[in-house]
Amino acid sequence: MNYNNYTKLANAALVSVLTLIFVGAIVRVTGAGMGCPDWPTCWGLLIPPTSVEDVDFDKLDIEKFQRKAERMGRDPSTISRESLRAEFNPRHVWTEFANRLFSLPVGFFSLATFIASFHFRKSRIHLFWLSFSGLLLVLANAWMGARVVYSGIAPGVLSTHLALAMALICVLTYCAWAGAERPLKVHLSGNARLIRMTLLALLILVVIEGIMGTQIREMTDELAKAHRDAPRETWIGELERSMIYYIHRSFSWLLLLTTIFAFTLAKKNQKDGATLSQTGVLVIMFAQMLLGLVMAQIHIYSWVQVLHVGLAAILLALVFRWYLITPDGKRPLEKVSGHLV
């Protein structure tokens, strides 16, 4: 095992996590989160059914479905084999099952990264433990994914699920960066400490914004339950009366200004121009602002929500990488070739 192979595995694990977040967002906005109401099977089957005729409703634990319906705010007495048959949606079934399938590469590459990290037990022991931590986070999030299903997507459970995903993104981003033979550092002519402090502030702001975004998603879910039969545009106004919604929306301007300041400062002090990571942060930040304006002023389109959530995950990885490749200014650094990565 060499440095190059380890970084490839860590990057593959990171990309698979980011992809899974996009797929998970699709599941959420399509309402397919309960497409497979049981776990690890789906409607009692290992291979998801393609039609309602494939499901043996007599073998389903109706009491379990009733308890789950109660946790979701529904009257459990309305749940029966007949109601389940009527609510069966093959599109939701396979959307949710696709989400489970996309979780497999996350586990595979995280395990492979951990195995590859044994090579560093003597030279870089911290990579070994961080790789192990990444694997633990994957296992913990898999368990939390099951809790999401069993709880009927209860508030708090989803937030924990996404918080673990954010931690995993940061761990894998660090492993992919630090696993190189010579971890990348950009060459700055000055202001290294100021840039690094600005990036640390930006990273904290991104995490806070992500946490608030998760809370808003939970609020949206609760509104959808309370107004199950009403058109979305008739009840979404309730969300706009929430304080956390306005804080989240206003907070985005602080993120944008901080990003512009950090980018301008870094570009001014980097002789070879901005890296792809830095440019990516700036582009995604503007894209997020545009998507936010669309949802706030026009309509909360499903595809906009998917992009908003997925790009937020990529933004977290890029901001953290930008922070890692920026020197702390405490010691002189040699210029690293190929830094436009």
Beta strands, then each sheet from edge to edge (+ up, - down):
end
